[in-house]
Amino acid sequence: MFDYGRRIRQLRVKNGLTLEELASRTELTKGFLSQLERNLTSPSLQTLEDVAEALGVNMSQFFAEEEDEKIVFTQDDVFVDEQDEYTINWIVPNAQKNIMEPIIIELKPGNDSKEIAPHEGEELGYVLSGKIMLVRETGRQEIPVKKGETFYIRGNETHCLRNSSTKTARVLWISTPPIF
């Protein structure tokens, strides 16, 4: 059974409204709204429509279940893709549906990452360990980036990461929009 009281409270809090402010917008009493939120009374359909409108949603949106958005991810959520040259740790599941996509790439000594084709958007990288070369298409420019340093580039040219050292490098690499 749908918990309309919980939904009213959820939307009221989301909109930053007190019971008194919602009461003023709906011309209902604060006490009645409090009873609604605690499911101590049942609203008429008209009252429910008035409350929903005051909360900025239509009836369809009011009854739509909102999924609890996961915002903290653990090692159990990580998907690991091991390649010969590198390992990609997808640290946010299904990030390709988001605005940005973070990965941790472990680049083995003497290897390059996948070459990223030109795209709309930007990328940020933070070297967690080791050192890499950011290889950009323009003149095959190689820019050194070591542990604790960050790179920030537009995606308007082909590029990749290169590990010319003898140790594995780890880089937090974030792209917007998702490209990995």
Order of alpha helices (4+ residues) and beta strands (2+ residues): alpha-alpha-alpha-alpha-alpha-beta-beta-beta-beta-beta-beta-beta-beta-beta-beta
